[in-house]
């Protein structure tokens, strides 16, 4: 029965998802051009709120565990495991008051309604993974701006999505660059569970009836001198939740 529901509802889910992207693309353009950054950011938050609710089509429920709103008085670095493209919308919605931004590969900045526009104009940064030196420069400038604005940035230290639900090793390079430019930032670990299973581990056919959870661990302030050990502790905390 679940396989049948998956086959029937996956096309409806994708149709709803892409309709939302198409509808909000001109909305983002208009709000940015006519009403300014705050209204634009609000439109992006509503976009992601709508995307979250498309998951109900697939019989999924989303739980947010131990979330605490952090005032916008200091910058944040959100550190999370990465399983699917669906990881991002709930994070954007929950950290909307902190104006969450991303470091994304340049390929995402072209051709995708709403998403590409937001990456190019919404304060995030896109990088070419094959041009390491230029990517680092862009991340440094980006981090300085995030630090100055007291915004939040999300980083996925695994580097790429885990298709089997297991938490891969964390790479510290990107986080080190951010911490150096954002010395007062709080690091908020987030354990994301279920998005990979919903995504059927990379299949185009989504899986019906998968519950998703976002568990927010205690925020920490990382010392650049001990960052490898501290990042490993964060990984172990996320792993204990995701693989339980």
VMD Tcl script that draws the C-alpha trace (Angstrom):
set ca {
  {0.00 0.00 0.00}
  {2.79 2.45 0.87}
  {4.52 1.74 -2.43}
  {1.28 2.44 -4.29}
  {0.75 5.68 -2.36}
  {4.34 6.67 -3.06}
  {3.82 6.15 -6.80}
  {0.52 8.04 -6.82}
  {1.53 10.97 -4.62}
  {5.11 11.66 -5.74}
  {4.02 13.42 -8.98}
  {1.48 15.50 -7.01}
  {4.17 16.45 -4.51}
  {6.60 17.58 -7.22}
  {3.84 19.48 -9.01}
  {2.97 21.36 -5.82}
  {6.66 21.99 -5.09}
  {7.40 23.46 -8.52}
  {4.19 25.52 -8.54}
  {5.28 27.11 -5.26}
  {8.68 27.90 -6.75}
  {7.07 29.44 -9.83}
  {4.60 31.51 -7.81}
  {7.21 32.90 -5.43}
  {9.78 33.75 -8.09}
  {8.04 37.00 -9.17}
  {7.05 37.66 -5.56}
  {10.72 37.67 -4.56}
  {11.59 39.98 -7.45}
  {8.82 42.45 -6.60}
  {9.46 42.52 -2.86}
  {13.19 43.05 -3.31}
  {12.83 45.79 -5.94}
  {9.91 47.67 -4.38}
  {9.80 46.96 -0.66}
  {13.37 46.28 0.45}
  {15.38 43.58 2.15}
  {13.16 42.90 5.18}
  {10.04 42.33 3.08}
  {12.04 40.22 0.67}
  {13.37 38.04 3.51}
  {9.80 37.64 4.78}
  {8.71 36.41 1.34}
  {11.55 33.85 1.36}
  {10.43 32.65 4.80}
  {6.84 32.20 3.57}
  {8.13 30.37 0.47}
  {9.91 27.84 2.66}
  {6.93 27.56 5.01}
  {4.84 26.54 1.99}
  {7.48 24.03 0.86}
  {7.47 22.47 4.33}
  {3.75 21.87 4.08}
  {4.04 20.04 0.76}
  {5.51 17.17 2.80}
  {2.03 16.46 4.13}
  {1.15 15.27 0.63}
  {3.60 12.40 1.19}
  {2.12 11.64 4.61}
  {5.15 13.09 6.40}
  {5.09 14.91 9.71}
  {7.86 17.27 10.80}
  {8.96 17.57 14.41}
  {11.19 20.33 15.79}
  {12.86 19.15 18.97}
  {14.46 21.43 21.60}
  {14.40 24.52 19.37}
  {15.19 27.75 21.19}
  {14.88 31.09 19.44}
  {18.24 32.86 19.63}
  {18.02 36.68 19.59}
  {19.73 38.44 16.71}
  {22.44 39.90 18.91}
  {25.28 37.73 17.64}
  {26.01 35.74 14.48}
  {25.15 32.04 14.27}
  {26.74 29.12 12.47}
  {24.28 26.27 11.95}
  {26.11 22.93 11.65}
  {23.96 20.06 10.39}
  {24.17 16.69 8.72}
  {22.93 16.59 5.13}
  {20.67 13.96 3.58}
  {18.55 15.66 0.90}
  {17.52 18.93 -0.69}
  {14.56 18.93 1.72}
  {16.94 19.64 4.63}
  {17.00 23.39 3.99}
  {13.40 24.75 4.02}
  {12.67 23.88 7.68}
  {15.99 25.43 8.74}
  {15.24 28.63 6.79}
  {11.82 28.82 8.40}
  {12.98 28.15 11.97}
  {15.89 30.60 11.73}
  {13.98 33.21 9.71}
  {14.49 35.87 12.42}
  {18.24 35.29 12.10}
  {18.14 35.64 8.28}
  {19.72 32.25 7.58}
  {22.07 32.16 4.55}
  {23.92 29.35 2.78}
  {27.18 28.51 1.06}
  {26.06 26.75 -2.13}
  {27.64 25.34 -5.27}
  {27.44 27.69 -8.25}
  {25.32 25.26 -10.30}
  {22.33 26.03 -8.05}
  {22.43 29.72 -8.95}
  {21.10 29.12 -12.46}
  {17.81 27.88 -13.86}
  {15.84 27.00 -10.72}
  {12.85 29.29 -10.07}
  {12.92 31.04 -6.67}
  {15.92 29.04 -5.41}
  {18.44 30.42 -7.92}
  {17.07 33.94 -7.51}
  {17.40 33.76 -3.74}
  {20.96 32.42 -3.90}
  {21.98 35.25 -6.23}
  {20.13 38.11 -4.55}
  {19.31 36.98 -1.02}
  {22.69 37.34 0.65}
  {23.97 33.76 0.32}
  {27.18 32.92 -1.56}
  {27.76 30.50 -4.42}
  {31.17 28.97 -5.06}
  {32.97 26.97 -7.71}
  {34.31 23.88 -5.96}
  {36.98 23.50 -8.66}
  {38.37 26.98 -7.98}
  {39.45 26.56 -4.38}
  {41.38 29.81 -3.89}
  {38.57 32.00 -5.24}
  {36.00 30.02 -3.25}
  {37.88 30.70 -0.01}
  {38.06 34.43 -0.79}
  {34.33 34.53 -1.42}
  {33.59 32.64 1.80}
  {35.83 34.98 3.80}
  {34.05 38.08 2.47}
  {30.69 36.40 2.96}
  {31.51 35.45 6.57}
  {32.63 39.00 7.36}
  {29.28 40.33 6.12}
  {27.31 37.73 8.09}
  {29.32 38.64 11.18}
  {28.69 42.37 10.70}
  {24.94 41.85 10.20}
  {24.59 39.33 13.08}
  {22.94 36.91 10.66}
  {23.14 33.11 10.53}
  {24.91 30.84 8.07}
  {24.34 27.11 7.59}
  {27.15 24.71 6.75}
  {26.99 20.98 6.04}
  {30.46 19.68 7.05}
  {29.93 16.29 5.39}
  {30.51 18.10 2.09}
  {27.86 16.14 0.18}
  {24.61 14.37 0.95}
  {24.57 11.05 2.75}
  {22.31 8.74 0.77}
  {22.28 5.87 3.24}
  {21.27 7.86 6.33}
  {24.64 7.42 8.02}
  {26.52 10.54 9.15}
  {29.70 10.85 7.12}
  {32.95 12.34 8.38}
  {32.98 16.09 8.99}
  {35.46 18.31 7.14}
  {36.67 21.22 9.25}
  {38.01 23.53 6.51}
  {34.81 25.48 5.84}
  {33.96 25.83 9.51}
  {37.48 27.05 10.31}
  {37.13 29.78 7.69}
  {33.81 30.87 9.18}
  {35.00 30.79 12.80}
  {38.08 32.87 11.99}
  {35.90 35.61 10.50}
  {33.09 35.18 13.06}
  {34.93 34.82 16.39}
  {31.85 35.62 18.49}
  {29.49 33.32 16.63}
  {27.46 30.68 18.39}
  {27.55 27.28 16.72}
  {24.15 25.55 16.71}
  {24.32 21.81 15.89}
  {21.22 20.34 14.22}
  {20.52 16.64 13.73}
  {18.30 16.07 10.68}
  {16.58 12.73 10.48}
  {14.26 11.25 7.86}
  {14.85 13.47 4.81}
  {17.11 10.88 3.20}
  {14.51 8.17 3.74}
  {11.79 10.44 2.33}
  {14.06 10.97 -0.67}
  {14.27 7.17 -0.97}
  {18.06 7.42 -0.77}
  {18.37 9.23 -4.09}
  {15.43 7.73 -5.95}
  {13.04 9.92 -7.95}
  {10.17 8.08 -6.26}
  {9.64 9.59 -2.82}
  {8.67 7.37 0.11}
  {5.26 7.75 1.69}
  {4.74 8.08 5.46}
  {8.25 9.08 6.58}
  {8.43 11.30 9.65}
  {11.07 14.03 9.66}
  {12.75 15.47 12.73}
  {15.07 18.38 13.42}
  {16.78 18.15 16.79}
  {18.57 21.29 17.97}
  {21.53 20.56 20.21}
  {22.95 22.98 22.77}
  {24.67 25.97 21.12}
  {28.42 26.17 21.71}
  {31.16 28.67 21.10}
  {34.06 27.02 19.27}
  {37.71 27.73 19.96}
  {39.64 27.82 16.70}
  {42.59 26.11 18.42}
  {40.55 23.04 19.33}
  {38.10 23.13 16.44}
  {38.84 19.61 15.13}
  {38.08 18.00 18.51}
  {35.01 20.16 19.05}
  {33.67 19.44 15.57}
  {34.13 15.74 16.20}
  {32.10 16.08 19.41}
  {29.35 17.85 17.47}
  {29.39 15.07 14.87}
  {29.09 12.40 17.56}
  {26.13 14.24 19.10}
  {24.37 14.49 15.74}
  {25.23 10.89 14.86}
  {23.77 9.57 18.13}
  {20.41 11.09 17.20}
  {20.37 10.42 13.45}
  {21.50 6.80 13.61}
  {19.47 5.84 16.68}
}
mol new
graphics top color blue
foreach p $ca { graphics top sphere $p radius 0.5 }
foreach p [lrange $ca 0 end-1] q [lrange $ca 1 end] { graphics top cylinder $p $q radius 0.2 }
display resetview
